Amino acid sequence: MKLHLEKHFTAGEAVRDVVIGMADGLTVPFALAAGLTGAISQTHLIVTAGFAEIAAGSIAMGLGGYLAARGDAEHYAHERLREEHEIGSIPDAEAEEVREIFQSYGITPEACAPVVESLRQRPKDWVSFMMRFELGLEEPDPSRAWKSAMTISVAYIAGGVIPLSAYLFTDDAHRALRFSVAVTLVALALFGGIKGRFTGVPVIRSALQTSVIGGLAAAAAFGIARWIS
């Protein structure tokens, strides 16, 4: 008999963090550099401001990822304690909730009765069942907060360096902007395509969406700065 091997993508959280960091890293410094180019012509000032923004942005984004992951872990712990209390104090009501969960999948009360009884004999597994199927919560990785913070920060820095790289090799800010636009749009398209490959979105559509959003942000910043100056 031929074995059926299923391949599922299981690194969703890590990819989400890379997407968050890289998308902002490519877009925000790109828009900042474009905006400054519309107002000033000194490339060294643009580079200085750009790298200052990358430093601040990577820290802020990493901290945001850390706090979000910590919040998820704290929420899970709080809900688990509540479920443990309810299973200990009102087991019949909780057992009825298990039956309702199974019946929502079309399983008859008679068919789910042995499973409900089995769970009642294993309180720890019962709590885990309720966390997943009643509340839709998965136990978070204990190291998730730091991993998320580091991933987002590094991805932000990697993305932010790309639009600023053009300003390192020329003193002409407007010429540097043209190179930055070309390089960043290509990077946005590649990033969008890779993101689509991992998330299941059509690669071309994902690449176009990412490029258009990044391009519009930079164009808006450039236009506003030029208008103000």
Steps between C-alpha positions, in 0.01 A plus 500: 500500500637840400547738791336840479742766619350839572724805485377791704671831556557530876717810537210745482599711800861543385388595148250747644779666697726519195215646295426763765865601538602487135189674368541794738878500457472534125216750505567745786869586433420505127221751556720702740789517252265599218339765717834647607619501139202716416605753765883493516785398273772391745530123471700471823207651693258262332723202584541616860127550546428172326728291719374678811148405397605140435654479849195649668255310282663162554496551878139618500383221271691236695356628827153493348549138392630408846205660679250341259647152556512555876138611489403181316682286758339683793156474340546125447614450862203698633248308290655165596469582870136590442433173318671301776281672758180436302582134440562457874194696617235438230607180320149415377462834324845462344415146388190635330717753316717212375188326367393818324841529336479145365139546391601808303704259285195277448594237762202356686475519882528119517820497294671775699397369845803267540738779400342741747528240775863434410582870523334521840749241623796710373455860622826627350411376152146629552635851563721477190201387294289794618780747436535387142147416393290733713727806510712436189824560691829315452763494774768753399871422488659627827782662299261645244525860630877532459502314170229730367685813615830393343342381174302820448798723589745321271249490214434873545871581486553278195211665321596853600856481371383427144341841415781689672780314323469717187572815705835358615656507154409841360479863614207573268189443710258493206717254310524290815121512530459358150733212584327453836160481331620238255679287760222525757219420257690190387559403864132559583393286205738218597395521862133501405547200273683304771234595754229381264686172446502430873150625581320343204410829329566510121862610460437762231212659689696511826803653323287768334315586821822544696663708227199728455460564875869578545511719190193698602641561849827634357323711237271653763794583729699653214205707380412630846860595580541672163175691547595615852848608396 
